[in-house]
Amino acid sequence: MKNEIKILRKSILDMAYYGQDANLQSIFSSVEILWTLYYEVMNYNIDNMNDPNRDVFVLSKGQSTMGVLAILAQKGFFDKEELKKSCQYDSFISMQADRTKVPGFEVSAGSLGHGFPIAVGMAYGKKVQRQDGHVYVLAGDGEMNEGTMGEAALYCGSERLDNLTLIIDDNHSIDVMINIRNIQDKMRAFGFEVIIANGHDITDMRKALLFRQSNKPVAIIAQTKRGYGSATIMTDDAWFHRAPSEEELTRLKKEVDDFE
């Protein structure tokens, strides 16, 4: 499992290098969350991707797009070689994915504050149509400052959408700009069952993602660290938005391999 996650991080680094663009700190903080969803929890694969009763994942936190793309390639939704065309002309691999071009990507929602409201609508639609399947959505802690997030959360709690789980990647990315604490108290006020989990622990995340509360949506506050998985990316905020050179790529991959 650890080795598989390291391979995923190195694939993301390759994408950043080939495309010369990335939000590596933000992507790396969410890797274990995404891996657990796609490999341990969700009923979603290339064979049932059009089944109305499938589980659904919506990426509201657009900075983590490359992480989702790397997983979709690993799971066979498209050829892994496409990842080498990242952010290049005529490629469908980009910093913000287009659902009409990327097989397996459910929602085009790069702008923060858009994905979660769409996910709430999808969960409500499943209820109305009596469809099976759970809706998962990943948001960033800074994204919770968007007004649309509060409006969607209020509606979700009011409608008791117990077929929706919101995962908040709480990597403290917005702390230097604005104090949005206490997230868990706010989500409880909106009518969510709240779980605090270690966002880098697969066992903890699996348990949280599989939790269900009758007549209540679930909000998981996934406590994470920006750049987790690489000592350099964790400690140097320049990596919030930059891509590695060839020399840096080699060094960062070694850091990922050595990271414990």
Buried (B, 14 or more C-beta within 10 A) or exposed (E): EEEEBBBBBBBBBBBBBBBEBBBBBBBBBBBBBBBBBBBBBBEBBEEEEEBEEBBBBBBBBBBBBBBBBBBBBBBEBBEEEBBBBBBEEEBBBBBEBEEEEBEBBBBBBBEBBBBBBBBBBBBBEBBEEEBEBBBBBBBBBBBBBBEBBBBBBBBBBEBBBBBBBBBBBBBBBBEEEEEBEEBBEBBBEBBBBBBBBBBBBBEBBBEBBEEEBEEBBBBBBBBBBBBBBBEBBBEEEEBBBBBBEEEBBEEBBEBBEEBE
